[in-house]
């Protein structure tokens, strides 16, 4: 996963308050674009790197749904998001 080190979890919270994860999911439902899937995947990677696996999981699940719908189940990016989600689930076992 690509993670921008200049964007921290605290910075994201400043942008959208304490409800930033649900806000991201709401915007995804409105936009539903491949670009939003990529952004959610990247945000989940940031959260995972910071150890917040609980917050990362719904973002990856939504990113996967977007990519499957927009790109198809066999697209390389869809597969990458699926692998990221599988890795995160494995870490929580």
C-alpha positions as CSV (number, residue, x, y, z in Angstrom):
1,X,0.0,0.0,0.0
2,X,1.2,3.5,-0.8
3,X,1.3,5.8,2.3
4,X,1.9,9.5,2.2
5,X,4.0,10.2,5.3
6,X,3.0,13.8,5.3
7,X,-0.7,12.9,6.0
8,X,-1.2,11.7,9.6
9,X,-4.2,10.4,11.3
10,X,-4.4,13.6,13.4
11,X,-4.4,15.7,10.2
12,X,-7.2,13.7,8.8
13,X,-9.2,14.2,12.0
14,X,-8.6,17.9,11.8
15,X,-10.1,17.9,8.3
16,X,-13.3,16.1,9.2
17,X,-13.5,15.9,13.0
18,X,-13.9,12.6,14.9
19,X,-16.3,11.2,12.3
20,X,-13.8,11.2,9.5
21,X,-14.1,7.4,8.7
22,X,-17.9,7.4,8.4
23,X,-17.5,10.6,6.4
24,X,-15.2,8.9,3.9
25,X,-17.6,6.0,3.5
26,X,-20.5,8.5,2.9
27,X,-18.5,10.3,0.2
28,X,-17.6,6.9,-1.3
29,X,-21.3,6.0,-1.6
30,X,-22.0,9.3,-3.3
31,X,-19.0,9.2,-5.7
32,X,-18.6,5.5,-6.1
33,X,-15.6,6.0,-8.4
34,X,-12.4,4.0,-8.9
35,X,-10.5,7.0,-7.6
36,X,-12.4,6.9,-4.3
37,X,-11.6,3.2,-4.1
38,X,-7.9,4.0,-4.4
39,X,-8.1,6.8,-1.8
40,X,-9.9,4.5,0.7
41,X,-7.3,1.8,0.1
42,X,-4.5,4.3,0.8
43,X,-6.2,5.7,3.9
44,X,-6.7,2.1,5.2
45,X,-2.9,1.6,4.6
46,X,-2.2,4.6,6.7
47,X,-4.4,3.4,9.5
48,X,-2.9,-0.1,9.3
49,X,0.6,1.3,9.5
50,X,-0.5,3.2,12.6
51,X,-1.9,0.0,14.2
52,X,-5.6,1.0,13.9
53,X,-6.8,-2.2,12.2
54,X,-10.3,-1.8,13.4
55,X,-10.7,1.5,11.5
56,X,-8.9,0.2,8.4
57,X,-11.1,-2.8,7.8
58,X,-14.4,-1.0,6.7
59,X,-12.4,1.2,4.4
60,X,-10.8,-1.8,2.7
61,X,-14.1,-3.5,2.5
62,X,-15.7,-0.5,0.8
63,X,-12.6,0.0,-1.5
64,X,-13.0,-3.6,-2.6
65,X,-16.7,-3.2,-3.3
66,X,-16.0,-0.1,-5.4
67,X,-13.2,-1.7,-7.4
68,X,-15.1,-4.9,-8.0
69,X,-18.0,-2.8,-9.4
70,X,-16.0,-0.3,-11.3
71,X,-13.1,-2.5,-12.6
72,X,-14.3,-6.1,-12.3
73,X,-13.3,-8.9,-9.9
74,X,-10.1,-9.9,-11.8
75,X,-8.6,-6.4,-12.4
76,X,-5.1,-6.0,-10.9
77,X,-6.1,-3.1,-8.6
78,X,-9.1,-5.1,-7.4
79,X,-6.8,-8.0,-6.6
80,X,-4.4,-5.7,-4.8
81,X,-7.2,-4.3,-2.5
82,X,-8.4,-7.9,-1.9
83,X,-4.9,-8.9,-0.9
84,X,-4.6,-5.9,1.4
85,X,-7.9,-6.8,3.1
86,X,-6.9,-10.5,3.4
87,X,-3.6,-9.4,5.0
88,X,-5.4,-7.1,7.5
89,X,-7.9,-9.9,8.4
90,X,-5.0,-12.3,9.0
91,X,-3.3,-9.7,11.3
92,X,-6.4,-9.6,13.5
93,X,-6.5,-13.4,14.1
